[in-house]
């Protein structure tokens, strides 16, 4: 698909067709990373990784589980 670069204030802009928006899973306000790769402009949706405790705990094994860590004597009113 061809489109035209237009002036937008002091910058330039390209309209993204609805079909591309849908396929790329982006919407108005989606943060993106903009870069140039070998002379080509690349727009990459900036996805924030969401971690769930349940998924993180699945990665804990006897091999990577560390021992208790000593932090010294009680100094104040620590509850432990």
Backbone as CSV, one residue per row, in Angstrom:
resi,resn,N_x,N_y,N_z,CA_x,CA_y,CA_z,C_x,C_y,C_z
1,UNK,0.843,-1.168,0.000,0.000,0.000,0.000,0.894,1.238,0.000
2,UNK,0.543,2.202,-0.777,1.279,3.459,-0.810,0.450,4.547,-0.152
3,UNK,1.152,5.466,0.504,0.513,6.618,1.125,1.452,7.799,0.963
4,UNK,1.084,8.948,1.475,1.890,10.150,1.313,2.254,10.729,2.667
5,UNK,3.481,11.152,2.808,3.925,11.836,4.018,3.414,13.265,3.947
6,UNK,2.808,13.729,5.036,2.219,15.067,5.087,2.898,15.884,6.189
7,UNK,2.806,17.187,6.075,3.330,18.080,7.094,2.336,18.151,8.248
8,UNK,2.859,18.117,9.476,2.040,18.224,10.677,2.804,19.110,11.658
9,UNK,2.495,20.388,11.683,3.259,21.343,12.487,4.669,21.444,11.925
10,UNK,5.662,21.275,12.772,7.058,21.286,12.332,7.563,19.889,11.996
11,UNK,6.702,18.895,12.073,7.078,17.513,11.814,6.377,16.996,10.568
12,UNK,6.621,15.738,10.283,5.927,15.057,9.187,5.120,13.912,9.779
13,UNK,4.071,13.495,9.086,3.198,12.442,9.602,2.736,11.524,8.478
14,UNK,2.411,10.308,8.855,1.852,9.314,7.940,0.602,8.758,8.609
15,UNK,-0.483,8.682,7.882,-1.694,8.054,8.415,-1.543,6.542,8.306
16,UNK,-1.937,5.862,9.355,-1.862,4.396,9.361,-3.255,3.863,9.059
17,UNK,-3.402,3.119,7.959,-4.715,2.587,7.583,-5.293,1.660,8.660
18,UNK,-6.606,1.660,8.766,-7.322,0.871,9.779,-6.919,-0.608,9.760
19,UNK,-6.754,-1.176,8.579,-6.381,-2.593,8.482,-5.019,-2.855,9.129
20,UNK,-4.093,-1.912,8.962,-2.762,-2.063,9.552,-2.850,-1.927,11.075
21,UNK,-3.657,-0.980,11.534,-3.850,-0.761,12.962,-4.386,-2.027,13.617
22,UNK,-5.364,-2.625,12.980,-5.984,-3.842,13.515,-4.982,-4.994,13.551
23,UNK,-4.244,-5.181,12.471,-3.283,-6.294,12.405,-2.122,-6.110,13.377
24,UNK,-1.712,-4.858,13.619,-0.597,-4.580,14.520,-1.040,-4.493,15.983
25,UNK,-2.350,-4.588,16.229,-2.907,-4.522,17.586,-2.503,-3.229,18.293
26,UNK,-2.698,-2.107,17.613,-2.434,-0.797,18.201,-3.702,0.044,18.137
27,UNK,-3.697,1.134,18.874,-4.831,2.050,18.891,-4.296,3.451,19.122
28,UNK,-5.166,4.414,19.056,-4.789,5.792,19.335,-4.251,5.862,20.761
29,UNK,-3.053,6.389,20.928,-2.441,6.490,22.250,-1.485,5.366,22.587
30,UNK,-1.369,4.346,21.721,-0.436,3.255,21.969,0.991,3.777,21.885
31,UNK,1.813,3.554,22.922,3.210,3.978,22.829,3.960,3.100,21.825
32,UNK,4.845,3.708,21.037,5.612,2.968,20.034,7.078,3.360,20.113
33,UNK,7.936,2.465,19.661,9.352,2.752,19.478,9.547,3.056,18.008
34,UNK,10.189,4.164,17.714,10.431,4.589,16.340,11.927,4.510,16.090
35,UNK,12.325,3.821,15.004,13.740,3.677,14.699,13.940,3.639,13.189
36,UNK,15.193,3.715,12.799,15.562,3.598,11.390,16.479,2.388,11.276
37,UNK,16.134,1.461,10.411,16.913,0.244,10.206,17.248,0.118,8.732
38,UNK,18.511,0.278,8.402,18.975,0.174,7.019,18.193,1.119,6.103
39,UNK,17.975,2.343,6.571,17.274,3.344,5.771,15.763,3.232,5.775
40,UNK,15.204,2.298,6.546,13.752,2.113,6.613,13.247,2.559,7.974
41,UNK,12.122,3.260,7.972,11.505,3.701,9.218,10.712,2.528,9.796
42,UNK,10.986,2.213,11.060,10.325,1.094,11.728,9.539,1.622,12.914
43,UNK,8.257,1.299,12.964,7.391,1.654,14.088,7.030,0.354,14.796
44,UNK,7.473,0.228,16.035,7.275,-1.004,16.782,6.457,-0.709,18.037
45,UNK,5.275,-1.320,18.186,4.484,-1.078,19.400,5.313,-1.401,20.638
46,UNK,5.340,-0.476,21.568,6.105,-0.650,22.802,5.229,-1.404,23.784
47,UNK,5.474,-2.686,23.896,4.665,-3.496,24.797,5.342,-3.601,26.143
48,UNK,4.586,-3.383,27.159,5.092,-3.465,28.514,4.850,-4.883,29.011
49,UNK,5.909,-5.522,29.460,5.764,-6.877,29.973,5.003,-6.853,31.290
50,UNK,4.001,-7.676,31.366,3.251,-7.803,32.609,3.615,-9.138,33.231
51,UNK,4.021,-9.085,34.490,4.423,-10.289,35.193,3.353,-10.673,36.197
52,UNK,3.102,-11.971,36.274,2.185,-12.494,37.284,2.998,-13.333,38.243
53,UNK,2.747,-13.186,39.536,3.495,-13.920,40.545,3.438,-15.420,40.281
54,UNK,2.277,-15.904,39.915,2.110,-17.338,39.643,3.069,-17.815,38.550
55,UNK,3.195,-17.018,37.483,4.093,-17.391,36.383,5.558,-17.315,36.810
56,UNK,5.897,-16.306,37.613,7.277,-16.172,38.074,7.668,-17.325,38.997
57,UNK,6.742,-17.729,39.862,7.038,-18.810,40.795,7.210,-20.157,40.093
58,UNK,6.637,-20.307,38.907,6.816,-21.551,38.151,8.278,-21.748,37.776
59,UNK,9.042,-20.655,37.714,10.455,-20.739,37.359,11.369,-21.071,38.521
60,UNK,10.830,-21.106,39.742,11.650,-21.423,40.913,11.803,-22.932,41.024
61,UNK,13.047,-23.371,41.116,13.342,-24.803,41.274,14.298,-24.977,42.446
62,UNK,14.531,-26.206,42.860,15.497,-26.462,43.929,16.890,-26.004,43.518
63,UNK,17.156,-26.045,42.233,18.485,-25.670,41.739,18.735,-24.153,41.810
64,UNK,17.701,-23.330,41.598,17.921,-21.884,41.602,17.375,-21.190,42.857
65,UNK,16.900,-21.956,43.835,16.381,-21.394,45.076,17.552,-21.113,46.011
66,UNK,17.704,-19.873,46.453,18.828,-19.541,47.318,18.471,-19.776,48.782
67,UNK,19.504,-19.868,49.599,19.315,-20.105,51.024,18.921,-18.803,51.716
68,UNK,18.595,-18.937,52.981,18.251,-17.780,53.794,19.456,-16.837,53.865
69,UNK,19.188,-15.550,53.927,20.263,-14.567,53.969,20.276,-13.914,55.347
70,UNK,21.435,-13.950,56.014,21.574,-13.314,57.321,21.815,-11.823,57.124
71,UNK,21.070,-11.003,57.869,21.214,-9.555,57.725,21.793,-8.919,58.983
72,UNK,22.241,-9.738,59.949,22.836,-9.197,61.158,21.859,-9.187,62.318
73,UNK,22.295,-8.564,63.396,21.467,-8.515,64.609,20.399,-7.434,64.479
74,UNK,19.383,-7.563,65.319,18.298,-6.588,65.334,18.854,-5.256,65.823
75,UNK,18.497,-4.168,65.138,19.011,-2.851,65.491,17.926,-1.969,66.092
76,UNK,16.732,-2.115,65.593,15.633,-1.265,66.061,14.464,-2.093,66.538
77,UNK,13.292,-1.802,65.998,12.064,-2.508,66.420,11.552,-3.431,65.303
78,UNK,12.464,-4.121,64.640,12.053,-5.027,63.580,11.111,-6.076,64.141
79,UNK,10.122,-6.469,63.347,9.113,-7.418,63.802,9.576,-8.865,63.669
80,UNK,10.612,-9.113,62.938,11.002,-10.495,62.738,11.981,-10.888,63.796
